[in-house]
Amino acid sequence: MSTLIVYYSYTNNNRILATHLQQQLDADLTEVIPKRKRFKLSILFDLLFKRRPKIQPIKEQWSSYDQIFFIAPVWDMQIAHPMKTLLDQLKDENLPRFSFATLCSGRQGQQKSLEQQLQQHLGKPAEQVFQLEINELLPPEQKGKVQYTSTYRIDAQRIHAFDDQLTQLIESITSTDKHQKHADA
């Protein structure tokens, strides 16, 4: 199964997730890069005014992959706007199966919101929407508090705390792939 991982990361948390998943899947990796440097204030304005930042072109042969993983942060229950810019550009592409993963704080109702956003931007549902919650790594007195979840920085060692969840994700994707190949035969 040929896999492409496309990621955007403001703090490097989701970059670490993307490279970790890339190693496990032996996948190709592409970064979404905004044309202008992002700041907290520009992110706030994007959220308030529903702006889409311009991104550098990505020249991929999307249909040459069996599976695409989009990985990006989630801000206030919204997929990060640089990734949304890309998703809007891809709406008319003949995309293969795709999934979305994020390393985020996690909020009540966020899963359904992410599924709806992906359907809206790409015109078809994601195979999987997977959230790895920073709250799981925090001490009890810091869980659920924005000042801790938004400033938490994961490293290449701490990402292994999510290995069981990532294994489940990979197994669900590969079992779907095997089932689909069997149905096509």
N, C-alpha and C positions, 0 to 999 in steps of 0.2 A: 504494500500500500504506500503510495507516494503522498507525503504530507508536507504542507507548507504552513508555517507558523508566522502570522503577521501580528506584530505587537506595537503598542504605543506605551511608553512609560514616562511619567513626569518625575518620579522620585527614584527610579531604578527598581522598585519592588516588582513591577510586572515584567521588567526586562529579565530579572533573575528567574522569575517563574517561566518566562518564555525559553530562556536558554536551558533551564533544567528539563523542561518538557522536550525541547529539541534533542537533547542527549538521549532521553529515554525512547524517543520515537525515531531517531536517526532522520530528522526532518530538515528541510530547508528553512531558513529564517530570514525574514524581511522586517525592517523597522519602518514605522510610520513616523516621518520627520516633519514637524511644522516648519513653514518657511521663516517664521519669526520665533525668537526665543519666547517661551511661555513663562509667565509670572503668576503668582497667586491672584493678583488683581485682574489679569486678562482672563483667567479661568472663571473668576466670579462674574465678570461681564459676559462671558460666553453663556454661563448658566442663566443669568438674569435676562439677557436679550436674545437668547437662542441663536447666538452667532456660531458660524462654522469657520474655524481658522483655515487658511490655505495650507496645503501640505505639498511636500516635494513629490514629483511624479513617481509612481511605483510601476515598473515595467516587468510584470509577471505574466506568464501564460497561465492564467487562472484555471482554464479547463484542462491543463495537462496534469493536474493533481487530482488524486482520489478524495482527499480530505483537506480542508483548511481549518486551522484554529486561529481565531481572532482573540487576542489577549490585550486587555486594556484596563485601566483603573475605572472605578465607578465613583462619580461625585454627585452627592445628593440624589441618589437613585438613577443617575443618568450615565450612560456610557460616555467616557471622556470624548470631548468634542473633536479632537483631531482624528480619532477613530471613526466618529460619526461622519466626518467629511469623507473618509475613504469608503465607508459603507454606502453612502449616498452615491458616490461615483460608480460603485459596483452593481447597483440595482439592476441594470440592464445586461450585465455580464451573464454568461452561462456558467454560473458557479457550480462546482461539485458540492457534495455534502459539506456542511460546515458546523463548527461548534464555537462556543465562546467561553472563555475562562477569565477569571479576574481574581486578583489578590486585593481584598477590600475589607472594610469594616463589617459589612453585612448589616442589613436592616430588615425589619418586618415588611413583607410584601415586595421586596426588591427582586426576587426571582421572577415573579410574574411580570414586573415592569421591564426587566431585561429581555425576557422572551418577546414581549410585545414590541419593544424598540427594534430588536433584530428583525422581526417579521415586517415591521413598517419600513425599515431602511433597505432591506434586501429583497422584500417581496415573497419570502418563503421562510418557514420556521427553521430554527437551528436544531440540529440533531441533539445537541447537549448544551446546556447552559450551566456552568459550574463556578461556584463561588468558594474560594478559600478565604476564610475569615480571620483577619488579624486578631480579632478578639480572642481567638483560641490560644494565642501566644502570650497574651497579657496576664498579669496577676489579677486576681478577682477585683481588687479595688480600682483597677483601671479599665476594666471591661465596659464597653458601651459608651465610653466617654470620648467625644470627638478630639479633644486635645491630645489624647494618647493614641488613638487609632490613626489620626491623620499625620502624626509625626513619627510613627513607627517605621523603622527601616530594617528590612530583612536582609540577611546575608546568605551567601552560598551554603553555609552550614545549617542555618535555621530553616531553610526551605525544605529540608528533609523531614521536618515535623509534619509535612503534608504528604509524605510518600504514600501512605495507605490510601488517602483520598485520590491522589493522582493515579495510583495503580487501578483503582476502581474505574476512574474515568477512561483510562487507556483500555482496560478490559472491555468496557461497555462499547467503546468505539470499534475495537478490533473484532468483537463478537458480532456486532452489527455488520461489519465489513465481510466477515466470513459468511454470515447468513445471506447477505445480499449476493455474494458471488455464487453461493449454492443455488439461490433462486434464479439467477441468470443462466445457470448451466442447463 
